[in-house]
Amino acid sequence: MPKFEFDVTVPATMTARVEVEADTIEEAREKALTPSFYRDPANASFSLDEGNVPRDAYLPDEDDYSVVDAPSP
């Protein structure tokens, strides 16, 4: 029996408390949502939200797979 390998995705919610220096709340919000800011581990450390239950899994691309071990003919 062949073996297949592919990615399975489960949506989940993660949160990070961030500290932003800005002149206004609007500027602070904009800065906090800038990918280069929140992807920097020095600015944001994301963790799975408490009580968050990952939802149903899905295949993001059904055509993206590998045959890991195929049976010999």
mmCIF file as Biopython writes it, N, C-alpha, C and O atoms, coordinates in Angstrom:
data_model
#
loop_
_atom_site.group_PDB
_atom_site.id
_atom_site.type_symbol
_atom_site.label_atom_id
_atom_site.label_alt_id
_atom_site.label_comp_id
_atom_site.label_asym_id
_atom_site.label_entity_id
_atom_site.label_seq_id
_atom_site.pdbx_PDB_ins_code
_atom_site.Cartn_x
_atom_site.Cartn_y
_atom_site.Cartn_z
_atom_site.occupancy
_atom_site.B_iso_or_equiv
_atom_site.auth_seq_id
_atom_site.auth_asym_id
_atom_site.pdbx_PDB_model_num
ATOM 1   N N  . MET A ? 1  ? 0.853   -1.169 0.000  1.0 0.0 1  A 1 
ATOM 2   C CA . MET A ? 1  ? 0.000   0.000  0.000  1.0 0.0 1  A 1 
ATOM 3   C C  . MET A ? 1  ? 0.903   1.238  0.000  1.0 0.0 1  A 1 
ATOM 4   O O  . MET A ? 1  ? 1.824   1.316  0.813  1.0 0.0 1  A 1 
ATOM 5   N N  . PRO A ? 2  ? 0.664   2.201  -0.888 1.0 0.0 2  A 1 
ATOM 6   C CA . PRO A ? 2  ? 1.517   3.395  -0.942 1.0 0.0 2  A 1 
ATOM 7   C C  . PRO A ? 2  ? 1.298   4.308  0.263  1.0 0.0 2  A 1 
ATOM 8   O O  . PRO A ? 2  ? 0.253   4.269  0.911  1.0 0.0 2  A 1 
ATOM 9   N N  . LYS A ? 3  ? 2.295   5.118  0.543  1.0 0.0 3  A 1 
ATOM 10  C CA . LYS A ? 3  ? 2.202   6.143  1.582  1.0 0.0 3  A 1 
ATOM 11  C C  . LYS A ? 3  ? 2.274   7.498  0.903  1.0 0.0 3  A 1 
ATOM 12  O O  . LYS A ? 3  ? 3.021   7.688  -0.056 1.0 0.0 3  A 1 
ATOM 13  N N  . PHE A ? 4  ? 1.489   8.438  1.411  1.0 0.0 4  A 1 
ATOM 14  C CA . PHE A ? 4  ? 1.445   9.790  0.855  1.0 0.0 4  A 1 
ATOM 15  C C  . PHE A ? 4  ? 1.782   10.801 1.946  1.0 0.0 4  A 1 
ATOM 16  O O  . PHE A ? 4  ? 1.548   10.563 3.131  1.0 0.0 4  A 1 
ATOM 17  N N  . GLU A ? 5  ? 2.330   11.922 1.525  1.0 0.0 5  A 1 
ATOM 18  C CA . GLU A ? 5  ? 2.679   12.990 2.460  1.0 0.0 5  A 1 
ATOM 19  C C  . GLU A ? 5  ? 2.117   14.306 1.929  1.0 0.0 5  A 1 
ATOM 20  O O  . GLU A ? 5  ? 2.307   14.639 0.759  1.0 0.0 5  A 1 
ATOM 21  N N  . PHE A ? 6  ? 1.428   15.052 2.786  1.0 0.0 6  A 1 
ATOM 22  C CA . PHE A ? 6  ? 0.884   16.358 2.404  1.0 0.0 6  A 1 
ATOM 23  C C  . PHE A ? 6  ? 0.652   17.190 3.638  1.0 0.0 6  A 1 
ATOM 24  O O  . PHE A ? 6  ? 0.697   16.679 4.757  1.0 0.0 6  A 1 
ATOM 25  N N  . ASP A ? 7  ? 0.400   18.476 3.441  1.0 0.0 7  A 1 
ATOM 26  C CA . ASP A ? 7  ? 0.152   19.404 4.544  1.0 0.0 7  A 1 
ATOM 27  C C  . ASP A ? 7  ? -1.315  19.392 4.923  1.0 0.0 7  A 1 
ATOM 28  O O  . ASP A ? 7  ? -2.189  19.391 4.057  1.0 0.0 7  A 1 
ATOM 29  N N  . VAL A ? 8  ? -1.583  19.382 6.226  1.0 0.0 8  A 1 
ATOM 30  C CA . VAL A ? 8  ? -2.926  19.517 6.770  1.0 0.0 8  A 1 
ATOM 31  C C  . VAL A ? 8  ? -2.913  20.798 7.604  1.0 0.0 8  A 1 
ATOM 32  O O  . VAL A ? 8  ? -2.032  20.981 8.445  1.0 0.0 8  A 1 
ATOM 33  N N  . THR A ? 9  ? -3.876  21.677 7.377  1.0 0.0 9  A 1 
ATOM 34  C CA . THR A ? 9  ? -3.946  22.954 8.073  1.0 0.0 9  A 1 
ATOM 35  C C  . THR A ? 9  ? -5.119  22.977 9.039  1.0 0.0 9  A 1 
ATOM 36  O O  . THR A ? 9  ? -6.207  22.499 8.721  1.0 0.0 9  A 1 
ATOM 37  N N  . VAL A ? 10 ? -4.889  23.538 10.223 1.0 0.0 10 A 1 
ATOM 38  C CA . VAL A ? 10 ? -5.938  23.721 11.220 1.0 0.0 10 A 1 
ATOM 39  C C  . VAL A ? 10 ? -5.936  25.195 11.611 1.0 0.0 10 A 1 
ATOM 40  O O  . VAL A ? 10 ? -4.954  25.675 12.178 1.0 0.0 10 A 1 
ATOM 41  N N  . PRO A ? 11 ? -7.018  25.924 11.321 1.0 0.0 11 A 1 
ATOM 42  C CA . PRO A ? 11 ? -7.081  27.327 11.736 1.0 0.0 11 A 1 
ATOM 43  C C  . PRO A ? 11 ? -7.098  27.434 13.262 1.0 0.0 11 A 1 
ATOM 44  O O  . PRO A ? 11 ? -7.776  26.655 13.931 1.0 0.0 11 A 1 
ATOM 45  N N  . ALA A ? 12 ? -6.371  28.375 13.800 1.0 0.0 12 A 1 
ATOM 46  C CA . ALA A ? 12 ? -6.331  28.612 15.238 1.0 0.0 12 A 1 
ATOM 47  C C  . ALA A ? 12 ? -6.076  30.093 15.479 1.0 0.0 12 A 1 
ATOM 48  O O  . ALA A ? 12 ? -5.532  30.782 14.616 1.0 0.0 12 A 1 
ATOM 49  N N  . THR A ? 13 ? -6.461  30.577 16.636 1.0 0.0 13 A 1 
ATOM 50  C CA . THR A ? 13 ? -6.261  31.980 16.976 1.0 0.0 13 A 1 
ATOM 51  C C  . THR A ? 13 ? -5.125  32.111 17.979 1.0 0.0 13 A 1 
ATOM 52  O O  . THR A ? 13 ? -5.108  31.454 19.020 1.0 0.0 13 A 1 
ATOM 53  N N  . MET A ? 14 ? -4.173  32.979 17.637 1.0 0.0 14 A 1 
ATOM 54  C CA . MET A ? 14 ? -3.045  33.260 18.522 1.0 0.0 14 A 1 
ATOM 55  C C  . MET A ? 14 ? -3.016  34.753 18.797 1.0 0.0 14 A 1 
ATOM 56  O O  . MET A ? 14 ? -3.416  35.558 17.955 1.0 0.0 14 A 1 
ATOM 57  N N  . THR A ? 15 ? -2.541  35.116 19.978 1.0 0.0 15 A 1 
ATOM 58  C CA . THR A ? 15 ? -2.510  36.519 20.381 1.0 0.0 15 A 1 
ATOM 59  C C  . THR A ? 15 ? -1.159  36.862 20.991 1.0 0.0 15 A 1 
ATOM 60  O O  . THR A ? 15 ? -0.518  36.026 21.628 1.0 0.0 15 A 1 
ATOM 61  N N  . ALA A ? 16 ? -0.741  38.097 20.788 1.0 0.0 16 A 1 
ATOM 62  C CA . ALA A ? 16 ? 0.466   38.621 21.433 1.0 0.0 16 A 1 
ATOM 63  C C  . ALA A ? 16 ? 0.137   40.011 21.975 1.0 0.0 16 A 1 
ATOM 64  O O  . ALA A ? 16 ? -0.503  40.810 21.291 1.0 0.0 16 A 1 
ATOM 65  N N  . ARG A ? 17 ? 0.564   40.293 23.173 1.0 0.0 17 A 1 
ATOM 66  C CA . ARG A ? 17 ? 0.430   41.643 23.734 1.0 0.0 17 A 1 
ATOM 67  C C  . ARG A ? 17 ? 1.663   42.405 23.297 1.0 0.0 17 A 1 
ATOM 68  O O  . ARG A ? 17 ? 2.784   41.973 23.566 1.0 0.0 17 A 1 
ATOM 69  N N  . VAL A ? 18 ? 1.473   43.543 22.623 1.0 0.0 18 A 1 
ATOM 70  C CA . VAL A ? 18 ? 2.602   44.330 22.112 1.0 0.0 18 A 1 
ATOM 71  C C  . VAL A ? 18 ? 2.612   45.715 22.729 1.0 0.0 18 A 1 
ATOM 72  O O  . VAL A ? 18 ? 1.578   46.244 23.137 1.0 0.0 18 A 1 
ATOM 73  N N  . GLU A ? 19 ? 3.789   46.281 22.786 1.0 0.0 19 A 1 
ATOM 74  C CA . GLU A ? 19 ? 3.970   47.651 23.269 1.0 0.0 19 A 1 
ATOM 75  C C  . GLU A ? 19 ? 4.478   48.474 22.099 1.0 0.0 19 A 1 
ATOM 76  O O  . GLU A ? 19 ? 5.488   48.142 21.479 1.0 0.0 19 A 1 
ATOM 77  N N  . VAL A ? 20 ? 3.756   49.564 21.802 1.0 0.0 20 A 1 
ATOM 78  C CA . VAL A ? 20 ? 4.069   50.383 20.637 1.0 0.0 20 A 1 
ATOM 79  C C  . VAL A ? 20 ? 4.241   51.831 21.070 1.0 0.0 20 A 1 
ATOM 80  O O  . VAL A ? 20 ? 3.413   52.370 21.804 1.0 0.0 20 A 1 
ATOM 81  N N  . GLU A ? 21 ? 5.312   52.454 20.616 1.0 0.0 21 A 1 
ATOM 82  C CA . GLU A ? 21 ? 5.534   53.873 20.873 1.0 0.0 21 A 1 
ATOM 83  C C  . GLU A ? 21 ? 5.080   54.657 19.644 1.0 0.0 21 A 1 
ATOM 84  O O  . GLU A ? 21 ? 5.551   54.417 18.532 1.0 0.0 21 A 1 
ATOM 85  N N  . ALA A ? 22 ? 4.155   55.600 19.863 1.0 0.0 22 A 1 
ATOM 86  C CA . ALA A ? 22 ? 3.617   56.390 18.755 1.0 0.0 22 A 1 
ATOM 87  C C  . ALA A ? 22 ? 3.007   57.676 19.309 1.0 0.0 22 A 1 
ATOM 88  O O  . ALA A ? 22 ? 2.717   57.775 20.501 1.0 0.0 22 A 1 
ATOM 89  N N  . ASP A ? 23 ? 2.815   58.661 18.423 1.0 0.0 23 A 1 
ATOM 90  C CA . ASP A ? 23 ? 2.223   59.935 18.833 1.0 0.0 23 A 1 
ATOM 91  C C  . ASP A ? 23 ? 0.723   59.846 19.063 1.0 0.0 23 A 1 
ATOM 92  O O  . ASP A ? 23 ? 0.184   60.560 19.908 1.0 0.0 23 A 1 
ATOM 93  N N  . THR A ? 24 ? 0.046   58.982 18.325 1.0 0.0 24 A 1 
ATOM 94  C CA . THR A ? 24 ? -1.412  58.857 18.452 1.0 0.0 24 A 1 
ATOM 95  C C  . THR A ? 24 ? -1.806  57.387 18.489 1.0 0.0 24 A 1 
ATOM 96  O O  . THR A ? 24 ? -1.027  56.513 18.110 1.0 0.0 24 A 1 
ATOM 97  N N  . ILE A ? 25 ? -3.018  57.127 18.949 1.0 0.0 25 A 1 
ATOM 98  C CA . ILE A ? 25 ? -3.516  55.756 18.976 1.0 0.0 25 A 1 
ATOM 99  C C  . ILE A ? 25 ? -3.647  55.201 17.558 1.0 0.0 25 A 1 
ATOM 100 O O  . ILE A ? 25 ? -3.430  54.009 17.339 1.0 0.0 25 A 1 
ATOM 101 N N  . GLU A ? 26 ? -3.993  56.038 16.611 1.0 0.0 26 A 1 
ATOM 102 C CA . GLU A ? 26 ? -4.103  55.601 15.215 1.0 0.0 26 A 1 
ATOM 103 C C  . GLU A ? 26 ? -2.745  55.124 14.686 1.0 0.0 26 A 1 
ATOM 104 O O  . GLU A ? 26 ? -2.651  54.084 14.035 1.0 0.0 26 A 1 
ATOM 105 N N  . GLU A ? 27 ? -1.708  55.894 14.974 1.0 0.0 27 A 1 
ATOM 106 C CA . GLU A ? 27 ? -0.363  55.508 14.548 1.0 0.0 27 A 1 
ATOM 107 C C  . GLU A ? 27 ? 0.082   54.231 15.256 1.0 0.0 27 A 1 
ATOM 108 O O  . GLU A ? 27 ? 0.733   53.378 14.654 1.0 0.0 27 A 1 
ATOM 109 N N  . ALA A ? 28 ? -0.268  54.104 16.525 1.0 0.0 28 A 1 
ATOM 110 C CA . ALA A ? 28 ? 0.096   52.909 17.282 1.0 0.0 28 A 1 
ATOM 111 C C  . ALA A ? 28 ? -0.578  51.670 16.696 1.0 0.0 28 A 1 
ATOM 112 O O  . ALA A ? 28 ? 0.059   50.628 16.544 1.0 0.0 28 A 1 
ATOM 113 N N  . ARG A ? 29 ? -1.853  51.782 16.371 1.0 0.0 29 A 1 
ATOM 114 C CA . ARG A ? 29 ? -2.569  50.655 15.770 1.0 0.0 29 A 1 
ATOM 115 C C  . ARG A ? 29 ? -1.959  50.269 14.429 1.0 0.0 29 A 1 
ATOM 116 O O  . ARG A ? 29 ? -1.764  49.087 14.143 1.0 0.0 29 A 1 
ATOM 117 N N  . GLU A ? 30 ? -1.660  51.269 13.614 1.0 0.0 30 A 1 
ATOM 118 C CA . GLU A ? 30 ? -1.071  51.012 12.299 1.0 0.0 30 A 1 
ATOM 119 C C  . GLU A ? 30 ? 0.281   50.310 12.442 1.0 0.0 30 A 1 
ATOM 120 O O  . GLU A ? 30 ? 0.573   49.352 11.725 1.0 0.0 30 A 1 
ATOM 121 N N  . LYS A ? 31 ? 1.090   50.792 13.365 1.0 0.0 31 A 1 
ATOM 122 C CA . LYS A ? 31 ? 2.406   50.196 13.579 1.0 0.0 31 A 1 
ATOM 123 C C  . LYS A ? 31 ? 2.279   48.755 14.092 1.0 0.0 31 A 1 
ATOM 124 O O  . LYS A ? 31 ? 3.016   47.875 13.646 1.0 0.0 31 A 1 
ATOM 125 N N  . ALA A ? 32 ? 1.355   48.509 15.019 1.0 0.0 32 A 1 
ATOM 126 C CA . ALA A ? 32 ? 1.164   47.179 15.587 1.0 0.0 32 A 1 
ATOM 127 C C  . ALA A ? 32 ? 0.748   46.164 14.528 1.0 0.0 32 A 1 
ATOM 128 O O  . ALA A ? 32 ? 1.060   44.979 14.647 1.0 0.0 32 A 1 
ATOM 129 N N  . LEU A ? 33 ? 0.048   46.619 13.495 1.0 0.0 33 A 1 
ATOM 130 C CA . LEU A ? 33 ? -0.438  45.727 12.443 1.0 0.0 33 A 1 
ATOM 131 C C  . LEU A ? 33 ? 0.496   45.639 11.238 1.0 0.0 33 A 1 
ATOM 132 O O  . LEU A ? 33 ? 0.149   45.018 10.233 1.0 0.0 33 A 1 
ATOM 133 N N  . THR A ? 34 ? 1.660   46.245 11.326 1.0 0.0 34 A 1 
ATOM 134 C CA . THR A ? 34 ? 2.657   46.181 10.264 1.0 0.0 34 A 1 
ATOM 135 C C  . THR A ? 34 ? 3.421   44.859 10.395 1.0 0.0 34 A 1 
ATOM 136 O O  . THR A ? 34 ? 4.029   44.600 11.434 1.0 0.0 34 A 1 
ATOM 137 N N  . PRO A ? 35 ? 3.394   44.019 9.348  1.0 0.0 35 A 1 
ATOM 138 C CA . PRO A ? 35 ? 4.045   42.707 9.448  1.0 0.0 35 A 1 
ATOM 139 C C  . PRO A ? 35 ? 5.487   42.758 9.949  1.0 0.0 35 A 1 
ATOM 140 O O  . PRO A ? 35 ? 5.885   41.908 10.746 1.0 0.0 35 A 1 
ATOM 141 N N  . SER A ? 36 ? 6.268   43.725 9.507  1.0 0.0 36 A 1 
ATOM 142 C CA . SER A ? 36 ? 7.663   43.784 9.952  1.0 0.0 36 A 1 
ATOM 143 C C  . SER A ? 36 ? 7.760   44.046 11.455 1.0 0.0 36 A 1 
ATOM 144 O O  . SER A ? 36 ? 8.766   43.703 12.076 1.0 0.0 36 A 1 
ATOM 145 N N  . PHE A ? 37 ? 6.735   44.643 12.039 1.0 0.0 37 A 1 
ATOM 146 C CA . PHE A ? 37 ? 6.719   44.878 13.485 1.0 0.0 37 A 1 
ATOM 147 C C  . PHE A ? 37 ? 6.315   43.610 14.235 1.0 0.0 37 A 1 
ATOM 148 O O  . PHE A ? 37 ? 7.058   43.137 15.094 1.0 0.0 37 A 1 
ATOM 149 N N  . TYR A ? 38 ? 5.133   43.053 13.914 1.0 0.0 38 A 1 
ATOM 150 C CA . TYR A ? 38 ? 4.636   41.937 14.721 1.0 0.0 38 A 1 
ATOM 151 C C  . TYR A ? 38 ? 5.323   40.610 14.419 1.0 0.0 38 A 1 
ATOM 152 O O  . TYR A ? 38 ? 5.193   39.665 15.197 1.0 0.0 38 A 1 
ATOM 153 N N  . ARG A ? 39 ? 6.048   40.519 13.311 1.0 0.0 39 A 1 
ATOM 154 C CA . ARG A ? 39 ? 6.796   39.289 13.029 1.0 0.0 39 A 1 
ATOM 155 C C  . ARG A ? 39 ? 8.162   39.274 13.714 1.0 0.0 39 A 1 
ATOM 156 O O  . ARG A ? 39 ? 8.836   38.244 13.734 1.0 0.0 39 A 1 
ATOM 157 N N  . ASP A ? 40 ? 8.564   40.394 14.266 1.0 0.0 40 A 1 
ATOM 158 C CA . ASP A ? 40 ? 9.828   40.487 14.988 1.0 0.0 40 A 1 
ATOM 159 C C  . ASP A ? 40 ? 9.624   39.946 16.399 1.0 0.0 40 A 1 
ATOM 160 O O  . ASP A ? 40 ? 8.840   40.516 17.159 1.0 0.0 40 A 1 
ATOM 161 N N  . PRO A ? 41 ? 10.306  38.862 16.773 1.0 0.0 41 A 1 
ATOM 162 C CA . PRO A ? 41 ? 10.114  38.274 18.102 1.0 0.0 41 A 1 
ATOM 163 C C  . PRO A ? 41 ? 10.431  39.239 19.246 1.0 0.0 41 A 1 
ATOM 164 O O  . PRO A ? 41 ? 9.972   39.040 20.370 1.0 0.0 41 A 1 
ATOM 165 N N  . ALA A ? 42 ? 11.211  40.278 18.964 1.0 0.0 42 A 1 
ATOM 166 C CA . ALA A ? 42 ? 11.498  41.270 20.006 1.0 0.0 42 A 1 
ATOM 167 C C  . ALA A ? 42 ? 10.256  42.113 20.318 1.0 0.0 42 A 1 
ATOM 168 O O  . ALA A ? 42 ? 10.155  42.697 21.397 1.0 0.0 42 A 1 
ATOM 169 N N  . ASN A ? 43 ? 9.311   42.176 19.368 1.0 0.0 43 A 1 
ATOM 170 C CA . ASN A ? 43 ? 8.103   42.983 19.552 1.0 0.0 43 A 1 
ATOM 171 C C  . ASN A ? 43 ? 6.889   42.162 19.954 1.0 0.0 43 A 1 
ATOM 172 O O  . ASN A ? 43 ? 6.040   42.646 20.703 1.0 0.0 43 A 1 
ATOM 173 N N  . ALA A ? 44 ? 6.792   40.937 19.472 1.0 0.0 44 A 1 
ATOM 174 C CA . ALA A ? 44 ? 5.591   40.133 19.697 1.0 0.0 44 A 1 
ATOM 175 C C  . ALA A ? 44 ? 5.945   38.667 19.890 1.0 0.0 44 A 1 
ATOM 176 O O  . ALA A ? 44 ? 6.721   38.093 19.127 1.0 0.0 44 A 1 
ATOM 177 N N  . SER A ? 45 ? 5.368   38.078 20.915 1.0 0.0 45 A 1 
ATOM 178 C CA . SER A ? 45 ? 5.523   36.653 21.174 1.0 0.0 45 A 1 
ATOM 179 C C  . SER A ? 45 ? 4.124   36.049 21.204 1.0 0.0 45 A 1 
ATOM 180 O O  . SER A ? 45 ? 3.420   36.141 22.210 1.0 0.0 45 A 1 
ATOM 181 N N  . PHE A ? 46 ? 3.729   35.433 20.095 1.0 0.0 46 A 1 
ATOM 182 C CA . PHE A ? 46 ? 2.379   34.894 19.959 1.0 0.0 46 A 1 
ATOM 183 C C  . PHE A ? 46 ? 2.240   33.560 20.682 1.0 0.0 46 A 1 
ATOM 184 O O  . PHE A ? 46 ? 3.162   32.745 20.699 1.0 0.0 46 A 1 
ATOM 185 N N  . SER A ? 47 ? 1.071   33.357 21.277 1.0 0.0 47 A 1 
ATOM 186 C CA . SER A ? 47 ? 0.750   32.068 21.885 1.0 0.0 47 A 1 
ATOM 187 C C  . SER A ? 47 ? -0.714  31.750 21.597 1.0 0.0 47 A 1 
ATOM 188 O O  . SER A ? 47 ? -1.534  32.645 21.393 1.0 0.0 47 A 1 
ATOM 189 N N  . LEU A ? 48 ? -1.017  30.465 21.586 1.0 0.0 48 A 1 
ATOM 190 C CA . LEU A ? 48 ? -2.371  30.007 21.325 1.0 0.0 48 A 1 
ATOM 191 C C  . LEU A ? 48 ? -3.294  30.554 22.404 1.0 0.0 48 A 1 
ATOM 192 O O  . LEU A ? 48 ? -2.990  30.461 23.594 1.0 0.0 48 A 1 
ATOM 193 N N  . ASP A ? 49 ? -4.418  31.122 21.991 1.0 0.0 49 A 1 
ATOM 194 C CA . ASP A ? 49 ? -5.368  31.692 22.949 1.0 0.0 49 A 1 
ATOM 195 C C  . ASP A ? 49 ? -5.914  30.624 23.882 1.0 0.0 49 A 1 
ATOM 196 O O  . ASP A ? 49 ? -6.180  29.496 23.465 1.0 0.0 49 A 1 
ATOM 197 N N  . GLU A ? 50 ? -6.079  30.989 25.148 1.0 0.0 50 A 1 
ATOM 198 C CA . GLU A ? 50 ? -6.626  30.075 26.142 1.0 0.0 50 A 1 
ATOM 199 C C  . GLU A ? 50 ? -8.037  29.661 25.740 1.0 0.0 50 A 1 
ATOM 200 O O  . GLU A ? 50 ? -8.845  30.499 25.340 1.0 0.0 50 A 1 
ATOM 201 N N  . GLY A ? 51 ? -8.321  28.403 25.844 1.0 0.0 51 A 1 
ATOM 202 C CA . GLY A ? 51 ? -9.644  27.907 25.487 1.0 0.0 51 A 1 
ATOM 203 C C  . GLY A ? 51 ? -9.873  27.788 23.995 1.0 0.0 51 A 1 
ATOM 204 O O  . GLY A ? 51 ? -10.947 27.375 23.558 1.0 0.0 51 A 1 
ATOM 205 N N  . ASN A ? 52 ? -8.871  28.148 23.214 1.0 0.0 52 A 1 
ATOM 206 C CA . ASN A ? 52 ? -9.001  28.066 21.766 1.0 0.0 52 A 1 
ATOM 207 C C  . ASN A ? 52 ? -8.929  26.602 21.343 1.0 0.0 52 A 1 
ATOM 208 O O  . ASN A ? 52 ? -7.969  25.900 21.658 1.0 0.0 52 A 1 
ATOM 209 N N  . VAL A ? 53 ? -9.934  26.161 20.640 1.0 0.0 53 A 1 
ATOM 210 C CA . VAL A ? 53 ? -9.958  24.798 20.139 1.0 0.0 53 A 1 
ATOM 211 C C  . VAL A ? 53 ? -9.778  24.871 18.625 1.0 0.0 53 A 1 
ATOM 212 O O  . VAL A ? 53 ? -10.613 25.444 17.925 1.0 0.0 53 A 1 
ATOM 213 N N  . PRO A ? 54 ? -8.685  24.290 18.121 1.0 0.0 54 A 1 
ATOM 214 C CA . PRO A ? 54 ? -8.508  24.331 16.666 1.0 0.0 54 A 1 
ATOM 215 C C  . PRO A ? 54 ? -9.727  23.751 15.947 1.0 0.0 54 A 1 
ATOM 216 O O  . PRO A ? 54 ? -10.285 22.730 16.350 1.0 0.0 54 A 1 
ATOM 217 N N  . ARG A ? 55 ? -10.118 24.429 14.877 1.0 0.0 55 A 1 
ATOM 218 C CA . ARG A ? 55 ? -11.290 24.015 14.109 1.0 0.0 55 A 1 
ATOM 219 C C  . ARG A ? 55 ? -10.938 22.858 13.182 1.0 0.0 55 A 1 
ATOM 220 O O  . ARG A ? 55 ? -9.817  22.351 13.210 1.0 0.0 55 A 1 
ATOM 221 N N  . ASP A ? 56 ? -11.889 22.446 12.370 1.0 0.0 56 A 1 
ATOM 222 C CA . ASP A ? 56 ? -11.692 21.323 11.459 1.0 0.0 56 A 1 
ATOM 223 C C  . ASP A ? 56 ? -10.470 21.531 10.566 1.0 0.0 56 A 1 
ATOM 224 O O  . ASP A ? 56 ? -10.188 22.640 10.112 1.0 0.0 56 A 1 
ATOM 225 N N  . ALA A ? 57 ? -9.765  20.447 10.332 1.0 0.0 57 A 1 
ATOM 226 C CA . ALA A ? 57 ? -8.584  20.479 9.474  1.0 0.0 57 A 1 
ATOM 227 C C  . ALA A ? 57 ? -9.004  20.474 8.009  1.0 0.0 57 A 1 
ATOM 228 O O  . ALA A ? 57 ? -10.084 19.996 7.663  1.0 0.0 57 A 1 
ATOM 229 N N  . TYR A ? 58 ? -8.145  21.008 7.161  1.0 0.0 58 A 1 
ATOM 230 C CA . TYR A ? 58 ? -8.391  20.989 5.716  1.0 0.0 58 A 1 
ATOM 231 C C  . TYR A ? 58 ? -7.067  20.910 4.979  1.0 0.0 58 A 1 
ATOM 232 O O  . TYR A ? 58 ? -6.009  21.183 5.546  1.0 0.0 58 A 1 
ATOM 233 N N  . LEU A ? 59 ? -7.135  20.536 3.718  1.0 0.0 59 A 1 
ATOM 234 C CA . LEU A ? 59 ? -5.961  20.502 2.852  1.0 0.0 59 A 1 
ATOM 235 C C  . LEU A ? 59 ? -5.924  21.804 2.068  1.0 0.0 59 A 1 
ATOM 236 O O  . LEU A ? 59 ? -6.810  22.051 1.249  1.0 0.0 59 A 1 
ATOM 237 N N  . PRO A ? 60 ? -4.913  22.646 2.301  1.0 0.0 60 A 1 
ATOM 238 C CA . PRO A ? 60 ? -4.868  23.921 1.593  1.0 0.0 60 A 1 
ATOM 239 C C  . PRO A ? 60 ? -4.700  23.768 0.087  1.0 0.0 60 A 1 
ATOM 240 O O  . PRO A ? 60 ? -5.160  24.616 -0.678 1.0 0.0 60 A 1 
ATOM 241 N N  . ASP A ? 61 ? -4.044  22.691 -0.345 1.0 0.0 61 A 1 
ATOM 242 C CA . ASP A ? 61 ? -3.871  22.428 -1.775 1.0 0.0 61 A 1 
ATOM 243 C C  . ASP A ? 61 ? -3.910  20.918 -1.979 1.0 0.0 61 A 1 
ATOM 244 O O  . ASP A ? 61 ? -2.921  20.231 -1.726 1.0 0.0 61 A 1 
ATOM 245 N N  . GLU A ? 62 ? -5.038  20.404 -2.430 1.0 0.0 62 A 1 
ATOM 246 C CA . GLU A ? 62 ? -5.207  18.963 -2.592 1.0 0.0 62 A 1 
ATOM 247 C C  . GLU A ? 62 ? -4.238  18.357 -3.607 1.0 0.0 62 A 1 
ATOM 248 O O  . GLU A ? 62 ? -3.990  17.151 -3.582 1.0 0.0 62 A 1 
ATOM 249 N N  . ASP A ? 63 ? -3.689  19.182 -4.498 1.0 0.0 63 A 1 
ATOM 250 C CA . ASP A ? 63 ? -2.761  18.694 -5.515 1.0 0.0 63 A 1 
ATOM 251 C C  . ASP A ? 63 ? -1.307  18.743 -5.056 1.0 0.0 63 A 1 
ATOM 252 O O  . ASP A ? 63 ? -0.419  18.316 -5.794 1.0 0.0 63 A 1 
ATOM 253 N N  . ASP A ? 64 ? -1.044  19.256 -3.849 1.0 0.0 64 A 1 
ATOM 254 C CA . ASP A ? 64 ? 0.316   19.354 -3.330 1.0 0.0 64 A 1 
ATOM 255 C C  . ASP A ? 64 ? 0.572   18.174 -2.390 1.0 0.0 64 A 1 
ATOM 256 O O  . ASP A ? 64 ? 0.261   18.227 -1.200 1.0 0.0 64 A 1 
ATOM 257 N N  . TYR A ? 65 ? 1.144   17.115 -2.951 1.0 0.0 65 A 1 
ATOM 258 C CA . TYR A ? 65 ? 1.450   15.925 -2.164 1.0 0.0 65 A 1 
ATOM 259 C C  . TYR A ? 65 ? 2.646   15.207 -2.764 1.0 0.0 65 A 1 
ATOM 260 O O  . TYR A ? 65 ? 3.053   15.473 -3.895 1.0 0.0 65 A 1 
ATOM 261 N N  . SER A ? 66 ? 3.199   14.286 -1.978 1.0 0.0 66 A 1 
ATOM 262 C CA . SER A ? 66 ? 4.311   13.456 -2.434 1.0 0.0 66 A 1 
ATOM 263 C C  . SER A ? 66 ? 3.968   12.013 -2.144 1.0 0.0 66 A 1 
ATOM 264 O O  . SER A ? 66 ? 3.320   11.704 -1.144 1.0 0.0 66 A 1 
ATOM 265 N N  . VAL A ? 67 ? 4.406   11.130 -3.026 1.0 0.0 67 A 1 
ATOM 266 C CA . VAL A ? 67 ? 4.318   9.700  -2.763 1.0 0.0 67 A 1 
ATOM 267 C C  . VAL A ? 67 ? 5.611   9.343  -2.029 1.0 0.0 67 A 1 
ATOM 268 O O  . VAL A ? 67 ? 6.701   9.436  -2.592 1.0 0.0 67 A 1 
ATOM 269 N N  . VAL A ? 68 ? 5.475   8.935  -0.767 1.0 0.0 68 A 1 
ATOM 270 C CA . VAL A ? 68 ? 6.632   8.669  0.065  1.0 0.0 68 A 1 
ATOM 271 C C  . VAL A ? 68 ? 7.165   7.262  -0.174 1.0 0.0 68 A 1 
ATOM 272 O O  . VAL A ? 68 ? 8.375   7.055  -0.257 1.0 0.0 68 A 1 
ATOM 273 N N  . ASP A ? 69 ? 6.269   6.311  -0.284 1.0 0.0 69 A 1 
ATOM 274 C CA . ASP A ? 69 ? 6.681   4.914  -0.435 1.0 0.0 69 A 1 
ATOM 275 C C  . ASP A ? 69 ? 5.657   4.207  -1.302 1.0 0.0 69 A 1 
ATOM 276 O O  . ASP A ? 69 ? 4.535   3.947  -0.866 1.0 0.0 69 A 1 
ATOM 277 N N  . ALA A ? 70 ? 6.038   3.901  -2.510 1.0 0.0 70 A 1 
ATOM 278 C CA . ALA A ? 70 ? 5.126   3.209  -3.429 1.0 0.0 70 A 1 
ATOM 279 C C  . ALA A ? 70 ? 5.433   1.719  -3.416 1.0 0.0 70 A 1 
ATOM 280 O O  . ALA A ? 70 ? 6.595   1.333  -3.290 1.0 0.0 70 A 1 
ATOM 281 N N  . PRO A ? 71 ? 4.430   0.887  -3.542 1.0 0.0 71 A 1 
ATOM 282 C CA . PRO A ? 71 ? 4.671   -0.565 -3.556 1.0 0.0 71 A 1 
ATOM 283 C C  . PRO A ? 71 ? 5.429   -0.970 -4.821 1.0 0.0 71 A 1 
ATOM 284 O O  . PRO A ? 71 ? 5.288   -0.354 -5.877 1.0 0.0 71 A 1 
ATOM 285 N N  . SER A ? 72 ? 6.214   -1.995 -4.687 1.0 0.0 72 A 1 
ATOM 286 C CA . SER A ? 72 ? 6.957   -2.531 -5.829 1.0 0.0 72 A 1 
ATOM 287 C C  . SER A ? 72 ? 5.996   -3.282 -6.746 1.0 0.0 72 A 1 
ATOM 288 O O  . SER A ? 72 ? 5.091   -3.966 -6.267 1.0 0.0 72 A 1 
ATOM 289 N N  . PRO A ? 73 ? 6.186   -3.159 -8.075 1.0 0.0 73 A 1 
ATOM 290 C CA . PRO A ? 73 ? 5.290   -3.836 -9.014 1.0 0.0 73 A 1 
ATOM 291 C C  . PRO A ? 73 ? 5.476   -5.340 -8.997 1.0 0.0 73 A 1 
ATOM 292 O O  . PRO A ? 73 ? 4.795   -6.055 -9.733 1.0 0.0 73 A 1 
#
